[in-house]
Amino acid sequence: MDAQGENVPLQALTREWFIVANAAKYSYHFSWLGRPIIQYPQDIIAFQELVWAVKPDVIVETGIAHGGSLTLSASLLAMLDLCEATQAGEMLDPASPKRRVIGVDIDIRQHNREAIAAHPLASRITMVQGSSVDPAIVEDVRAFVGGARTVLVSLDSNHTHDHVLQELEAYAPMVSVGSYCVVFDTVIEDMPEEMFPDRPWGRGNNAKTAVNEFLASDDRFVVDKAIEDKLLITVAPGGYLKRID
């Protein structure tokens, strides 16, 4: 993996492919268990590896969209519960899931809310509508997390510097030691400036610049660069943050 990360020609080819693929809306081509996920398959696999390694009791996500990421998290948590129950020789109660995912979005469209609520994994999903940086919403999420021992956080809503920095300050403290805060779309900083003409974010004002400022003042987290070196293609370079203290 280190060799891939240090391979300059390979990195250049990867970046060139990413720019062309992004222009073709590559991330919009995939779904998870019937819900559009708007993620790259490489990051989906990386997220699966993290969940298996960390075994979180709760996953907190900002940004819901169509709910594909929520169903991904819910399905991974369901498999963790199933594996643990099988090893212990116990029966699962689908009505009372052990592990849960909490999703926050400022605008949960009614058709998406209904589709997520009707999904077979809905019992594991809690949706919270409101700004992810509203102190009242943050407190609601904190209450839902409760006394969970192991928490993983995924930030994928508004990608402006100020918003992501506020999210990091609000949600990163919820992450348990050894777990991760995954900040998506840090790749915006590495893309051509003209790629986001209709968005409030762009070079110099995005998730990566927010991560850089956050890490400069918070030594509890480090970038797990081995993940991006392995993936090569990822929307979260420098965004896989591991809590070490």
C-alpha positions, 0 to 999 in steps of 0.5 A: 500500500505504501508503494501505491501511495508513493507511485507518482505516475499511478497517482497521476493516472488515478487523478486523471481518471477521477476527474473524467469519471466525476464529470460523468457523475460516476458516484450516481450510478450505484445503490445499496440494497435498493437505495441510491448511495451516491458513493464510489464503490471503493469508499463503500468497501473501505467503510465496510472494512472499518465497520468490521474492524471497529464494530461500532454500536452506533454510526452517526451520519450527516447527510441522508439524501436517498438513504443509501448510506443509511442502509449500508450502515444498517446492513453492516450493523445487522451483520455484526449483530448476526455474527455475534448472536451466532457465536453466542448461540443466541436468537436475534430480535428484529424488533429490538436491534442492538446496533443503530445508525442515526442520520441527520439532514436539513431536508429529508424529502418526503419520498425518501423518508417514506422509502427509508421507513419502508425498508426492511432495515428501517428498525435500525435507522433513526432520522433527524431533520435539521441542520447538523450544526444546530446545537439543538440537533447535536444534542438530540444526536448525542441523546440518541447515542447515549452510553454507546461504547463504540461510535463511528461518525460519517460526515457527508452533508454541506461541504463548505469549510465552515460547515464541515469544521463545525460538524467536526467540532460537534461530532468528532468528540462522539467518536470512541478511541480507536474508531473513525470520523470519515469526512467525505468529499475532501477530494474537492480540494484536489479537483479543477476549480471549474468542477463546482460552478453551481456549488458553494464549495470549491478549492480553498473552501471545502471539507479538506481545508476544514479537516486541515484546520481541525487537525491543527488544533486537535491531536486526538485524531490522525489521518489514516493514510494507509486507507487512501493509499490502498484505495487510490480512487476515493472521494475522501483523501485525507478524510479517514480520521482515526481517533487515537486518544 
